[in-house]
Amino acid sequence: MNTSSHEDPVVVTGIGAVSSLGATAESLWQNVTAGTRGINELSLFKTESHRTKLAAQVDTDALPEQFAHMSRADRFGCTATEAAVRNVPGDLLQSGRTGVFFGSSTGALFEGERFLHKLLHNKEGDLHSIVGLQNDGPGNAVAKQFRCGGPAITYSTACTSANVAIGAALDALHSGEVDVAIAGGADELCEITYAGFNSLRAIDAEPTRPFRKDRKGLLMGEGAGVLALERRSQAIARGATVLAELVSAGRSCDANHVSAPDPEGRGAIMAIRQALLEGNLSPEDITFINAHGTGTPHNDASESKALHAVFGDRTGSLPVTSTKSMVGHLLGAAGGIEAVLTVLSIHHHLLPPTAGDDPADAELGLDIVLHEARALPPINVGISTNLAFGGNNSVIVLRSPQHSMPHTLRSRGQDAK
């Protein structure tokens, strides 16, 4: 069994994404950097009885036919994974030391709802058809489809699920448990969550406006985001392209309320500081933030307070974006697609805007990237935050590949190893 230490950094060698902006990471990136919103009237189920009508729904016609027999969430997960592992050799992928670390909140609940509807109204339904309709369905489908013999673990911690899964993959690679990790998440729209968030008055009837003065709520989406991760020495040895380094992760719980964040952002503060500590980084090292930014009044205010507490005087000049303004809130998969976008921001030295025409909320005191994408310096250290129901918080840190980093950052990281 191979072993690993923090002296051998974990790197991203592949990415894949499925969203309302397309079935590839490339189409996602082209659209979000242009500020394009993948938000339309929901057609997956009837919305007459709901307050709102909009969602960021995936066009399944763009997905590979080979996955058509699966649930929507499984199709999203497998499509994104196929792209993420495209350049991972088959013998390495199927060596028995590839782990699948997935996050999901609803799993295949949409298909479960359709089964129940048919059972209640038509008195028919094959029980065998719902065996795989669980929230661990997408991760299990990925493990089976790509013949991964390592651990296949699903994390369901509401909107932090995929970020928690990515952090677990990082730990597994550092410990030597796996040689390759497929990490991210997949979720699909379903009526019970759409109705639930509507009943909480948490959904905006218009396209969501994170960090805007007149923000009124989130907007639900669906899709998947997946990273292919491995230790840097292995990636370099096989000539792989390194897109970014996954530096560290931090987790915490507000222990405050089942649905409302701590008003002062105490849990988020702990998660960010833990991620920085684990990565042997200081707040001054961070160059941008891909925020949770749901667009709800309380979440955006709480998150902004957390950022001020951690970054102090730098907060007002630290670029912040929320890509949920374009792809919606993917629930358990949010951290996956936002990790992909953080990697792409690092790779292209460009931060997507927070879509919308309304002015930013000046009271939050944040440097929100508005209207158009913003250029970033050649060397970047970005954080991606996710804050969830139950007070769950998860933060991951990604940065430019280590070999191209300034000596000060490189040596600081090595001193802690």
C-alpha positions in Angstrom: 0.0 0.0 0.0 1.3 3.4 -0.9 1.5 6.1 1.7 1.3 9.8 1.4 2.0 12.9 3.4 1.4 16.6 3.0 4.8 16.9 1.4 3.1 15.4 -1.7 0.3 17.9 -2.5 -3.1 16.9 -3.8 -3.8 18.3 -7.2 -6.7 18.6 -9.6 -6.1 16.8 -12.9 -9.6 16.8 -14.3 -13.0 18.5 -14.0 -16.5 17.9 -15.2 -19.7 19.8 -14.8 -23.4 19.5 -15.7 -25.7 22.5 -15.2 -28.5 24.5 -16.7 -25.7 26.2 -18.7 -24.7 23.0 -20.5 -23.4 19.5 -20.0 -19.7 20.4 -20.0 -17.4 22.5 -17.9 -16.4 24.4 -21.0 -20.0 25.6 -21.7 -20.4 26.4 -18.0 -17.3 28.5 -18.0 -18.1 30.4 -21.2 -21.5 31.3 -19.9 -20.7 32.3 -16.4 -17.8 34.5 -17.4 -20.2 36.2 -19.8 -22.7 36.6 -16.9 -25.3 34.4 -18.6 -28.1 33.1 -16.4 -29.3 29.5 -17.0 -32.7 30.3 -15.4 -36.1 29.6 -16.9 -39.6 28.5 -16.1 -39.5 25.1 -14.5 -41.0 22.3 -16.7 -40.0 19.2 -14.7 -43.2 19.3 -12.7 -46.3 21.5 -12.4 -45.8 24.8 -10.5 -49.3 26.1 -10.3 -49.5 25.4 -6.6 -46.2 27.0 -5.8 -45.3 30.7 -5.2 -42.6 30.7 -7.7 -42.1 29.3 -11.2 -38.3 29.6 -12.0 -35.4 27.2 -11.6 -32.1 26.4 -13.2 -33.1 23.1 -14.9 -30.8 20.9 -16.9 -31.6 20.1 -20.5 -31.2 16.3 -20.5 -31.2 16.2 -24.3 -27.6 17.4 -24.0 -26.5 14.4 -21.9 -24.9 11.3 -23.3 -27.3 8.7 -24.4 -25.4 5.9 -22.6 -26.6 7.2 -19.3 -30.3 7.6 -20.3 -31.5 4.6 -18.2 -30.3 6.3 -15.0 -32.0 8.8 -12.7 -31.4 12.5 -13.5 -29.0 12.8 -10.6 -27.1 9.7 -11.7 -26.9 10.9 -15.2 -25.5 14.3 -14.0 -22.9 12.6 -11.9 -21.8 10.1 -14.5 -21.6 12.7 -17.2 -19.5 15.1 -15.1 -17.3 12.2 -14.0 -16.7 11.0 -17.5 -15.2 14.4 -18.4 -13.2 14.6 -15.1 -11.5 11.3 -15.6 -11.0 11.6 -19.4 -7.3 11.8 -19.0 -6.9 9.3 -16.2 -5.5 6.0 -17.6 -7.9 3.1 -17.4 -5.5 0.8 -15.5 -5.1 3.5 -12.8 -8.8 4.3 -12.6 -9.7 0.6 -12.2 -6.7 -0.4 -10.1 -8.9 -0.9 -7.0 -7.4 2.3 -5.4 -9.8 4.9 -6.9 -12.3 6.2 -4.4 -15.6 8.0 -5.0 -16.4 10.8 -2.6 -19.8 12.3 -3.5 -22.2 14.7 -2.0 -26.0 14.6 -2.6 -29.0 15.9 -0.8 -32.0 14.8 -2.8 -30.3 12.0 -4.8 -33.0 10.5 -7.2 -36.0 11.9 -5.3 -37.7 13.2 -8.4 -38.0 9.6 -9.8 -39.2 8.5 -6.4 -41.9 11.1 -6.5 -43.0 10.0 -10.0 -43.1 6.4 -8.7 -45.3 7.3 -5.8 -47.6 9.4 -8.0 -48.0 6.4 -10.3 -48.6 4.0 -7.4 -51.2 6.2 -5.8 -53.1 7.2 -8.9 -52.7 4.2 -11.2 -52.2 1.5 -8.6 -49.1 0.3 -10.5 -45.4 0.5 -10.0 -42.5 -1.9 -10.0 -40.7 -1.9 -6.6 -37.5 -3.0 -8.3 -37.4 0.3 -10.1 -36.8 2.3 -6.9 -34.0 0.2 -5.4 -31.4 2.7 -6.5 -33.4 5.9 -5.8 -31.4 6.9 -2.7 -29.3 9.9 -2.0 -26.2 7.7 -2.4 -27.4 6.8 -5.9 -25.2 9.2 -7.9 -22.0 8.2 -6.1 -22.8 4.5 -6.4 -23.6 4.9 -10.1 -20.2 6.6 -10.7 -18.4 3.8 -8.8 -20.1 1.1 -10.9 -19.9 2.9 -14.2 -16.2 3.6 -14.0 -15.3 0.4 -12.1 -13.8 2.1 -9.1 -12.7 -0.4 -6.5 -11.9 1.9 -3.7 -14.3 3.4 -1.1 -17.6 4.8 -2.4 -18.9 7.2 0.2 -21.8 9.7 0.0 -22.1 12.6 2.3 -25.5 14.2 2.9 -25.0 17.4 4.9 -27.5 19.5 3.0 -25.8 22.3 1.0 -22.3 21.5 2.2 -22.4 17.9 1.0 -20.1 18.1 -2.0 -17.6 20.4 -0.2 -17.5 17.9 2.7 -16.9 15.1 0.1 -14.0 17.0 -1.5 -12.5 17.5 2.0 -12.8 13.7 2.7 -11.2 12.9 -0.6 -8.3 15.2 0.3 -7.9 13.3 3.6 -8.0 9.9 1.8 -5.3 10.9 -0.6 -3.0 12.4 2.2 -3.4 9.2 4.2 -2.6 6.9 1.2 -6.0 5.2 1.3 -6.5 5.9 -2.4 -4.4 6.9 -5.4 -7.2 8.6 -7.3 -10.3 10.3 -5.9 -13.4 11.3 -7.8 -14.9 14.0 -5.7 -17.9 16.3 -6.0 -21.6 15.9 -6.0 -24.8 15.6 -8.0 -28.4 16.6 -7.2 -31.6 16.9 -9.1 -34.7 19.1 -8.8 -37.7 17.6 -7.1 -41.0 18.9 -6.0 -40.7 18.2 -2.3 -37.6 20.5 -1.9 -39.1 23.1 -4.3 -42.3 23.1 -2.2 -40.3 23.1 1.0 -38.2 26.1 0.2 -41.2 27.9 -1.1 -43.1 27.3 2.2 -40.1 28.8 4.0 -40.4 31.9 1.8 -36.7 31.3 0.9 -37.1 31.3 -2.9 -37.2 34.5 -5.0 -39.9 34.7 -7.6 -37.3 36.5 -9.8 -33.8 35.4 -10.7 -31.8 35.3 -7.5 -29.6 38.4 -6.6 -26.9 37.4 -4.2 -25.4 40.2 -2.2 -27.7 42.7 -3.8 -29.5 45.3 -1.8 -33.0 44.1 -2.8 -32.2 40.3 -2.6 -35.2 38.2 -1.7 -34.1 34.6 -1.8 -32.4 31.7 -3.5 -33.2 30.0 -6.7 -33.0 26.2 -7.0 -30.9 24.4 -9.6 -29.6 21.0 -10.4 -26.6 19.3 -11.9 -23.2 18.1 -10.9 -19.6 19.1 -10.4 -16.7 16.7 -10.2 -13.0 16.9 -9.6 -10.4 14.2 -10.4 -7.8 14.3 -7.6 -4.5 12.6 -7.1 -1.1 13.2 -5.5 1.1 15.6 -7.3 4.0 13.1 -7.7 1.8 10.6 -9.4 0.3 13.3 -11.7 3.7 14.6 -12.7 5.1 11.1 -13.2 2.3 10.2 -15.7 2.6 13.6 -17.5 -0.9 14.8 -16.4 -1.9 18.5 -16.7 -2.3 20.0 -13.2 -5.1 22.5 -13.1 -4.8 23.5 -9.5 -3.8 22.3 -6.0 -6.4 21.4 -3.4 -4.7 22.8 -0.4 -7.0 22.2 2.6 -10.6 22.0 3.9 -12.3 23.3 7.0 -15.6 22.2 8.6 -17.8 23.4 11.4 -21.3 23.6 12.8 -23.1 26.8 14.0 -25.1 24.7 16.5 -27.6 27.5 16.2 -30.8 26.7 14.2 -32.0 24.1 11.8 -32.4 26.5 8.9 -31.1 30.0 9.9 -27.4 30.7 9.9 -25.8 32.1 13.0 -26.4 35.9 12.6 -22.7 36.7 13.3 -21.4 33.9 11.1 -19.6 32.2 14.0 -19.6 28.7 12.4 -18.5 30.1 9.0 -15.6 31.9 10.7 -14.5 28.7 12.3 -14.6 26.8 9.0 -12.6 29.4 7.1 -10.0 29.7 9.9 -9.7 26.0 10.1 -9.1 25.7 6.3 -6.5 28.4 6.5 -4.8 26.8 9.4 -4.8 23.3 7.7 -3.2 24.9 4.6 -0.7 26.9 6.7 -2.0 30.0 5.0 -2.8 33.5 6.4 -5.8 35.6 5.4 -3.4 37.8 3.4 -2.6 34.8 1.1 -6.2 34.6 -0.2 -6.8 36.4 -3.6 -10.5 35.7 -4.2 -13.6 34.1 -2.7 -16.3 32.0 -4.4 -18.9 32.6 -1.8 -21.9 30.5 -0.8 -24.0 33.6 -1.7 -27.5 32.2 -1.8 -29.3 35.5 -2.2 -31.3 35.2 1.0 -31.2 38.3 3.2 -29.9 36.4 6.3 -27.4 34.1 4.6 -25.6 36.8 2.7 -25.5 39.1 5.8 -24.1 36.3 8.0 -21.5 35.3 5.4 -20.4 38.8 4.9 -19.9 39.2 8.7 -17.8 36.0 8.7 -15.6 37.3 5.9 -15.0 40.6 7.7 -14.1 38.7 10.9 -11.5 36.6 9.1 -10.1 39.1 6.6 -10.4 42.3 8.5 -9.4 45.5 6.6 -8.8 43.5 3.4 -12.4 42.4 3.1 -13.5 45.5 1.2 -10.9 44.9 -1.6 -11.0 41.1 -1.8 -13.0 40.0 -4.9 -16.1 38.0 -4.0 -18.5 36.3 -6.4 -21.6 34.0 -6.2 -22.1 31.8 -9.2 -25.5 30.7 -7.9 -26.7 33.9 -9.6 -26.4 32.0 -12.9 -26.7 28.2 -12.2 -28.9 28.4 -9.1 -28.4 26.6 -5.8 -27.6 22.9 -6.5 -28.1 21.9 -2.9 -25.9 18.9 -2.2 -24.0 19.4 -5.4 -23.4 23.2 -4.9 -19.9 22.7 -3.6 -19.0 20.4 -6.5 -19.9 22.9 -9.3 -18.4 25.8 -7.3 -15.2 23.9 -6.9 -15.0 23.4 -10.6 -15.6 27.1 -11.2 -12.9 27.9 -8.5 -10.4 25.7 -10.4 -11.3 27.4 -13.7 -10.9 30.8 -12.1 -7.4 29.9 -11.0 -6.5 28.3 -14.3 -7.8 31.3 -16.4 -6.9 34.0 -13.9 -10.5 35.3 -14.2 -13.3 35.5 -11.7 -16.9 35.3 -13.0 -19.3 38.1 -12.1 -22.3 37.8 -9.8 -25.0 38.2 -12.4 -27.7 40.9 -12.1 -28.3 44.6 -12.7 -29.1 45.7 -9.2 -26.6 47.5 -7.1 -24.7 45.6 -4.4 -25.7 46.0 -0.8 -23.3 48.6 0.5 -24.0 47.6 4.1 -22.3 44.3 3.5 -19.0 46.0 2.8 -17.9 43.4 0.2 -16.1 43.9 -3.1 -18.7 42.0 -5.2 -17.6 41.3 -8.8 -20.5 42.8 -10.8 -21.6 43.0 -14.4 -18.5 41.4 -16.0 -15.7 39.0 -15.2 -12.7 40.4 -13.4 -9.0 39.6 -14.2 -7.1 37.9 -11.4 -3.3 37.9 -10.8 -1.3 35.0 -12.3 -0.9 33.3 -8.9 -4.1 32.7 -7.0 -5.3 31.2 -3.7 -9.1 31.0 -3.7 -11.6 29.7 -1.2 -15.0 28.2 -1.9 -17.5 28.4 0.9 -20.7 26.4 1.5 -23.1 27.1 4.4 -26.0 24.7 5.0 -29.1 23.8 6.9 -28.4 22.4 10.3 -25.6 25.0 10.7 -23.2 22.9 8.6 -20.3 24.9 7.1 -17.6 23.7 4.8 -14.7 25.6 3.1 -12.1 24.4 0.7 -8.9 26.2 -0.4 -7.5 25.8 -4.0 -4.5 27.5 -5.4 -2.3 27.8 -8.5 -0.1 24.7 -9.0 2.7 24.7 -6.5 5.6 24.8 -8.9 4.5 28.1 -10.3 3.9 29.8 -6.9 6.0 32.5 -5.3 8.8 31.2 -3.0 7.2 32.9 0.0 4.0 31.0 -0.3 5.7 27.7 -1.3 8.1 27.8 1.6 5.4 28.7 4.1 3.4 25.8 3.0 6.3 23.4 3.3 7.3 24.6 6.8 4.0 23.2 8.1 4.4 19.8 6.6 
